Amino acid sequence: METNSLKRFDPASGLALAVLLAALFAADRYLLDGLSPYVRLLIVTSAINALLAASLNLVNGVTGLFSIGHAGFMACGAFLTAGTLAHFGRDGVLPVLWDMAGGLGATLVYTGILAAGGLLAVVASLIVGVPTLRLRGDYLAIATLGFGEIIRVLIVNTEKLGGARGLSVPVRYLVDDRLFPVLSVTILGIIFLYRLVHSNRGLSYFTVREDEVAARSIGISTTRTRIEAFVIGSFFAGVAGAMMGFTQTLVHPDSFQFLRSIEIVVMVVLGGLGSFTGAVSAAVLLTLLLEGLRSTPLQAPEWRLIIYALLLIVMMLFRPQGLLGRWEITSWWRSRRQGGAS
């Protein structure tokens, strides 16, 4: 694996990223106004799912853990956003900050709440991760599943968070009429995760996945590495949940049931464990597939479980390594450049 070119900040890459974000901002403001609200919401949902899949890929694909409680960490961010906007977004200082300085205030509030949602998920991940990440395989999966359900049940029984009714978000704080706030955070999050994994530090995640005995023999703390990957993945799940809170008028606890965690796992497995390109691609494809099923007789939730099961069975039979295996688009681009230079 090539890591030397990714160990330190590359000014050319930074400039390319800045140009990309600037172009995305300009396109969102001046070229994409004709998109319908439905199409915008579909793009936003795909972006949120892509970040979720990339964050779980760090845990399940790169580090080799088996977590199926990602929806619980997403719920932490979503309900922190919904609770903040519902209780403090109608009166007081929050509306003043949101309208301050021609959009600067909205940017600060948006960024601050996303960061807070991610940090709340980090706290939750430490609570579950420190005692359980010494477990292996099915035991770890059961522990993370139980913790995800605990979070959802706590939300259902907390009246300040809307209980079983969920929480309504004031319309003024919704950002789904603009693509840039969600797409920019998604792009930055995926780039961070990719560069982390393909840095010297990221080698420890792969080592723990491949052989924990060998990892310990060269001085890698396997428990600390597993917790670190789990916490970072949970942080971005919390950020994705917080973005969801800014895009929906109603945040409901039923959106974070066990099936939601399975959806994210399926995205990672279908894309190819360890491949961020595959996880993101599978997240977008499955989002579009599920949305397409709404106009067919297969729109019932029960059919989703059947479709997921069939997809996994077919994938395991004909391509057990996933759609892309461990292939990354950056590796292809690097090989093309080297081939052209030679």
C-alpha positions in Angstrom: 0.0 0.0 0.0 1.3 3.4 -0.9 1.3 5.8 2.1 4.3 8.1 1.6 2.4 10.5 -0.7 -0.4 10.7 1.8 1.5 11.2 5.0 1.6 14.9 4.9 -0.5 17.7 3.5 -0.2 18.1 -0.2 -0.7 21.7 -1.4 -1.8 20.6 -4.8 -4.5 18.3 -3.3 -5.6 21.1 -1.0 -5.9 23.5 -3.9 -7.9 21.0 -5.9 -10.2 20.4 -3.0 -10.7 24.2 -2.6 -11.5 24.5 -6.3 -13.9 21.6 -6.1 -15.8 23.1 -3.1 -15.9 26.6 -4.8 -17.3 25.0 -8.0 -19.9 23.1 -6.0 -20.9 26.2 -4.1 -21.3 28.2 -7.4 -23.2 25.4 -9.1 -25.5 25.0 -6.1 -26.3 28.8 -6.1 -26.5 29.6 -9.8 -26.9 26.4 -11.8 -29.1 24.0 -9.8 -32.0 26.2 -8.9 -34.1 24.3 -11.4 -34.0 21.0 -9.5 -37.2 20.0 -7.8 -37.4 19.7 -4.0 -37.8 15.9 -4.5 -34.6 15.6 -6.5 -32.7 17.8 -4.0 -33.9 15.7 -1.1 -32.8 12.5 -2.9 -29.3 13.9 -3.5 -29.1 15.0 0.1 -30.2 11.6 1.4 -27.7 9.9 -0.9 -24.9 12.1 0.5 -25.8 11.4 4.1 -25.9 7.6 3.4 -22.5 7.9 1.6 -21.0 9.4 4.8 -22.6 6.8 6.9 -21.3 4.0 4.7 -17.8 5.4 4.6 -17.7 5.8 8.4 -18.9 2.2 9.0 -16.4 1.0 6.4 -13.6 2.3 8.7 -15.0 0.1 11.5 -16.2 -3.0 9.7 -14.2 -3.0 6.5 -10.8 -1.5 7.4 -10.4 -2.6 11.1 -12.3 -5.8 10.8 -14.8 -5.2 13.6 -18.5 -6.3 13.3 -20.7 -3.4 14.5 -24.4 -3.3 13.7 -25.4 -0.4 16.0 -24.5 2.5 13.7 -28.0 3.8 13.7 -27.8 4.5 17.4 -24.8 6.9 16.9 -26.7 8.5 14.0 -29.7 9.0 16.3 -27.4 10.9 18.8 -26.6 13.5 16.2 -30.1 13.6 14.7 -31.9 14.2 18.0 -29.3 16.7 19.3 -30.0 18.7 16.2 -33.7 18.3 16.4 -33.8 19.0 20.2 -31.6 22.1 19.8 -33.6 23.6 17.0 -37.0 22.6 18.4 -36.4 24.0 21.9 -34.0 26.9 21.2 -34.7 27.8 17.6 -38.0 29.7 18.0 -37.0 32.2 20.7 -33.8 33.6 22.2 -30.3 33.9 20.8 -30.3 31.0 18.2 -32.6 32.7 15.7 -30.5 35.9 16.0 -27.3 34.0 15.4 -28.8 32.1 12.4 -29.7 35.4 10.7 -26.5 37.2 11.5 -24.0 38.6 9.0 -25.7 37.5 5.8 -25.3 33.7 6.2 -22.2 33.6 8.3 -24.3 33.1 11.4 -26.1 30.2 9.8 -22.8 28.6 8.8 -21.5 28.9 12.4 -24.7 27.4 13.9 -24.8 24.6 11.3 -21.1 23.7 11.8 -21.3 24.0 15.6 -24.4 21.7 15.8 -22.8 19.1 13.5 -19.7 19.1 15.6 -21.7 18.7 18.8 -23.7 15.9 17.2 -20.5 14.1 16.3 -19.0 14.6 19.8 -22.2 13.3 21.5 -21.8 10.2 19.3 -18.2 9.9 20.4 -19.2 10.0 24.1 -21.8 7.2 23.4 -19.2 5.2 21.4 -16.8 5.4 24.3 -19.5 4.2 26.7 -20.1 1.1 24.6 -16.7 0.7 23.1 -14.4 0.6 26.1 -16.1 -2.4 27.8 -17.1 -4.3 24.6 -14.4 -3.9 22.0 -12.4 -6.6 23.7 -15.1 -8.9 22.4 -14.9 -10.6 19.0 -17.2 -11.5 16.2 -20.8 -12.2 17.0 -20.4 -11.1 20.6 -19.4 -7.6 19.5 -22.2 -7.5 17.0 -24.8 -8.3 19.7 -23.3 -5.7 22.1 -23.4 -2.9 19.5 -26.9 -4.0 18.4 -28.1 -3.8 22.0 -26.6 -0.4 22.6 -28.2 1.0 19.4 -31.6 -0.2 20.6 -30.9 1.2 24.1 -30.4 4.7 22.6 -33.6 4.4 20.6 -35.6 3.3 23.6 -34.2 6.1 25.7 -35.3 8.6 23.0 -38.8 7.1 22.9 -39.1 7.5 26.7 -37.7 11.0 26.9 -40.5 13.6 26.6 -38.1 16.4 25.9 -37.0 14.6 22.8 -40.6 14.2 21.6 -41.0 10.6 22.9 -42.6 8.2 20.5 -44.0 11.2 18.5 -40.6 12.5 17.5 -39.5 16.1 17.2 -40.5 18.7 14.7 -37.8 21.0 13.3 -38.7 24.6 12.5 -38.8 25.0 8.7 -36.5 28.0 8.7 -33.5 25.8 9.7 -33.9 23.2 6.9 -31.0 23.2 4.4 -32.4 20.7 1.9 -33.1 23.6 -0.5 -29.4 24.0 -0.9 -27.1 21.1 -1.7 -23.7 22.7 -0.7 -24.1 22.4 3.2 -24.6 18.6 3.1 -22.4 17.8 0.1 -19.4 19.8 1.3 -19.5 18.1 4.8 -19.9 14.7 3.1 -16.9 15.3 0.8 -14.7 16.5 3.5 -15.6 13.6 5.8 -15.0 11.0 3.2 -11.6 12.6 2.2 -10.6 12.7 5.9 -11.5 9.0 6.4 -9.7 8.0 3.2 -6.5 9.9 4.0 -6.5 8.6 7.6 -6.7 5.0 6.4 -4.0 5.5 3.8 -1.6 7.2 6.2 1.0 5.5 8.4 -1.5 5.5 11.2 -4.0 3.7 9.0 -1.7 0.8 8.6 -2.4 -0.2 12.2 -6.1 -0.6 11.3 -5.3 -3.0 8.5 -2.8 -4.9 10.7 -5.3 -5.4 13.4 -7.8 -6.7 10.8 -5.4 -9.1 9.2 -3.6 -10.6 12.3 -4.0 -9.3 15.8 -1.2 -11.5 17.2 1.2 -10.1 14.6 0.0 -6.6 15.4 0.7 -7.0 19.1 4.1 -8.5 18.4 5.2 -5.2 16.7 3.9 -3.0 19.5 0.4 -2.1 18.2 -2.2 -1.8 21.0 -5.0 -3.7 19.4 -7.6 -2.6 21.9 -6.7 1.0 21.6 -6.7 0.8 17.8 -10.1 -0.9 17.7 -11.5 1.8 20.1 -9.9 4.6 18.0 -11.5 3.3 14.8 -14.8 2.8 16.5 -14.8 6.3 17.9 -13.9 8.0 14.6 -16.5 6.0 12.7 -19.1 6.9 15.4 -18.2 10.6 15.2 -19.0 10.8 11.5 -22.2 8.8 12.1 -23.2 11.4 14.5 -22.4 14.2 12.0 -24.5 12.4 9.4 -27.3 12.2 11.9 -27.0 15.9 12.7 -27.2 16.7 9.0 -30.3 14.6 8.7 -31.8 16.7 11.5 -31.3 19.8 9.3 -33.1 18.2 6.3 -36.3 16.8 7.7 -39.2 18.5 9.3 -39.8 15.6 11.6 -37.1 13.5 13.3 -38.7 10.2 14.5 -37.1 7.4 16.6 -38.5 4.8 14.2 -36.0 6.1 11.6 -33.2 4.5 13.8 -34.4 1.0 14.3 -32.3 -2.1 13.8 -33.2 -2.2 10.1 -31.4 1.2 9.6 -28.2 -0.3 10.9 -28.6 -3.3 8.6 -29.1 -0.9 5.7 -25.7 0.7 6.4 -24.0 -2.6 6.8 -25.4 -3.8 3.5 -24.0 -0.7 1.8 -20.5 -1.5 3.1 -20.7 -5.2 2.3 -22.1 -4.6 -1.2 -19.5 -2.0 -2.0 -16.6 -4.2 -0.8 -15.2 -4.3 2.7 -12.3 -1.9 2.9 -13.1 0.1 -0.2 -14.4 3.7 0.4 -15.1 4.0 -3.4 -17.3 0.9 -3.1 -19.1 1.9 0.1 -20.0 5.3 -1.3 -21.1 3.9 -4.7 -23.2 1.2 -3.0 -24.8 3.8 -0.7 -25.9 5.9 -3.6 -27.1 3.0 -5.6 -29.1 1.5 -2.8 -30.6 4.9 -1.9 -31.8 5.3 -5.5 -33.0 1.6 -5.6 -35.1 2.0 -2.5 -36.6 5.3 -3.7 -37.5 3.6 -7.0 -39.3 0.9 -5.1 -41.8 3.4 -3.7 -43.6 3.6 -7.0 -43.9 -0.2 -7.3 -45.9 -2.8 -5.3 -42.7 -3.6 -3.4 -42.7 -0.4 -1.4 -43.7 -2.2 1.9 -40.9 -2.3 4.5 -41.1 -6.1 4.6 -39.9 -6.2 0.9 -36.8 -4.2 1.8 -35.6 -7.0 4.1 -36.3 -9.5 1.3 -34.4 -7.4 -1.3 -31.4 -6.9 1.1 -31.3 -10.6 1.8 -31.4 -11.5 -2.0 -28.8 -8.9 -2.8 -26.4 -10.3 -0.1 -27.1 -13.9 -1.2 -26.4 -13.1 -4.9 -23.3 -11.1 -4.0 -21.9 -13.8 -1.7 -22.4 -16.4 -4.4 -21.0 -14.5 -7.4 -18.8 -11.8 -6.0 -18.0 -12.4 -2.3 -15.5 -9.6 -2.3 -18.2 -7.0 -3.1 -18.8 -4.8 -6.1 -15.4 -3.3 -6.1 -13.5 -5.5 -3.6 -10.8 -3.3 -2.1 -10.3 -1.2 -5.3 -10.2 2.6 -4.9 -10.6 5.1 -7.7 -7.5 6.9 -6.5 -5.4 3.8 -7.1 -6.7 3.7 -10.6 -6.1 7.4 -11.2 -2.5 7.0 -9.8 -1.8 4.1 -12.1 -3.1 6.0 -15.1 -0.9 9.0 -14.3 2.2 6.7 -13.8 1.3 4.9 -17.1 1.0 8.2 -18.9 4.3 9.5 -17.5 6.1 6.4 -18.6 
